[in-house]
């Protein structure tokens, strides 16, 4: 299993019907977690990429009634650079 997180921004506040529609996504095999942030108007979806694709996740959100407007790029942790190796002086 390979878990992937994707973050989407939505426009209008979801209607009660949309909230119920999106809540049903928890029953979809491969969706691991949904996290809403009302202030930022975002929803974060953790899913199993061996079962679903990002396009399918987006389609499920929209079919549930959520007005997704854009995908938000999640910040990645930079890989530290290897330590510098001193170069011996040439004669």
N, C-alpha and C positions, 0 to 999 in steps of 0.2 A: 504494500500500500504506500502510495506517495501522496502526502497531503499538500495542498496548495491553498494559500489564502489569496482572495481577490477582494478589492474594495471598490464599491460603486457609490456614486453620488446620485441622489434622486431629487426631483424638482419639488413638486407639491407634497404637502403632508399626506401620507397615505390615508385613504378612507378606511372605515372599519372593515369593509368587504376586502380591501386590498391587504390589510393586516392579516385577516383570516386566510386569504389565499397564499400569502407568503409564509405564514406559519405552517401551512401544510407541506412546505418544502422540507421540513424536518423529517418527514416520512419517506422522502426520496432516498433510495439506496445510494450512498456515496456522499450525500450531504452530511457533514459532520457537525457543523455549528453555524448559527446565524447570529450576528451581533449588530444591533441597531444603535446609532448615535443620533439622537434627535437634533441636538444643537448643530452638528456638522452636516446633518441630512445625509448620512452615509449608512451603508449596510456592508458588513464584512462577512464573507462567506468562506468557510473552510470546507474543502471538499476533497474527495479521493480522486486524483487525476487518472488513476487506472480504471475508474468507472465512468467518469464524466469529463467533458471538455469545458473550457471556459465559455465557449459559445452556447453550450447547452445550459449552463448555470444562468447566464444572462437571459436566455429564452425563458427559462422557468420563472425567473424573477418578474419578467414582463408579463408572462402569461398569468402570474398570480395577481397582477394589478399594480405593481410598483412601477412608477414612472422614472425609470433609470435614465439619467441624462449623460453620464460619463463614467469612465473607469478612472480611478485615482491610482497613481503609481505609488506603490508602497516603497518606503526607503529601505535600501539594503544595507547591511553592515559591511563596511569596507574591509577587505582582506589586508591585514598588516603586511607591510613590505618586509622582505627578509633583511636581516641586519647587514650593514655595510661591511665589506671585507677590505681591510686596508691593503693598498697596493705597495709592495716594497719599492723603495726608490731605485732607480737605475743609475749605474755608475757612468 
